[in-house]
């Protein structure tokens, strides 16, 4: 049976941010923490060893695979900062067009630093992702 690797933990978010080697990435992590908490309305929680997540939902795929994930999140990784949003939101690209310097994958958007992006667009991406998941999984959301 599949064992989900990235789960919510009791690790301290601020201790994790303080452990980030790069002073600039650490500063950006604190900026993102404030932005994500204020915009999402959720308290930050650690997911696995390195993802700071906000809110949670339970997903179940047609294959039977299921698990829990944060609604949105970020991780100040060594190379780039990973921003986590809902997968499958095809309308996200319109916001990304105005986001600033980034690259993106299926669920992640990668940035070098917060100064490279439009924070107003980040707020819209956070809100959009949460609403998208609330519509997709209305019965499986964490209560605020």
N, C-alpha and C positions, 0 to 999 in steps of 0.2 A: 504494500500500500504506500502511496505517495505521502511523504512527510514534508510539510511546508517548511522551508528553510528560514524565511524572514517572518518572524512573529513579533508582536508587541512585547516589549520587555519592561522591567522596572528600573532599568539603568537611568542614570541622571543625565538629562539633556545638556545642562550647563557644564557638567564635568566632561561630557563628550566634546562639546565645542571648545573647551579649554585645552583639550588634548590635541587639537588640530595644530600641526607644525607651523604652517605659514601664518604669520600675523595678519596678512591681508585677507586670507581665506577665513580666518577666525573672525575678523571684523565683519566680513560679508555674511558669515553664518549668523552672527548676532542681528544684523540688519534683516536678513531673511526670516529669522525666528520671529521678530516683531511684526513684519509684514504678514507672514502666514497666520500667526495667531490672531491679529486684528482682523484680517480679511475673512478667515475661515470661521472664526468664533470658537475654535477648538483649542484645547490645551495641547502643547507639544508632548509627544511620547516617542521614545526610542523604539525603532523596529529593527531587529537584528542588531548588528554591531555598529552600523554607520548611517542608518536612515532616520531622519527626524520626520515623523508623520503627524498628521492632524486629522482627527476623526477616524472612523473606520467603517467598513462595510463587509458583508459576507457575500461572496460571489459563488455561483455554481454554473459550470459550463455544461453544454449538452453532452459532453463526454463523461460527465459525472465528476470530473475534477472540481474541487471546491476548496475554499480557504477564506482567510480574512486579509484585508489590506487597508492601508491608510487611504483616506479620500484624496489627499494631496500630501506632498512632502518634498524634502530636499536632502541632499547629502554633499557636504563640502569635501569632495574627493581631491586627491593630490593633483591630478591633471586638470580637471574641470569641476565645476559645481553641477551636480545633477539635480534637476527639478522634476518631480514626479507628478504627472497628471493622469486623468482617465484615458485608458486605451479605447479606441473605437469612435472617438468624437471627431467626426469628419469636418465639423465647422471650426475646429481649433486653428486650422491653417490660416484663416482670415486674420485672427489675432496675432499669430506668429509673424505674419507679413510686416506688422508694425512694431514688433517686439524689440528689435535691435540685434546686436551681434550674438548669434547662437547657432548651434546645430541641433538636429533633433532625430530621434528614433521613434519607435512605436509608442512608447509611454513616456520616455524621458526627453527632456530638453536640456541641452548642455550649454553652460555659459562659463566664461573665464572669470568675470567679476560683475557685481551688481551695477557698477557704473556703466557697463556696456549695454544695459537694457533700459527699457521704459517701464518704470515701476507701476504706472497706471495700467499698462497692458498686463503686467504680472498679476495685479489685483483682479483684472477681468479673467485671466486664465484660471486663477484659483477658484473664483466664483463659478465660472463656466464648468469647470471640472466637477465641482461639488454638485451643482444642479444636474449635470449629465448623469452622475452616478445615483443621485436621489431619484431621478426618473427611471433609471434602469433597474435599480434594486430598492424600491421604496420600503419593502418589508424587512430589509436586512441592514438597516443603518443603526449606528450607535446613537443613543439619545444624547442630546446636548446637555 
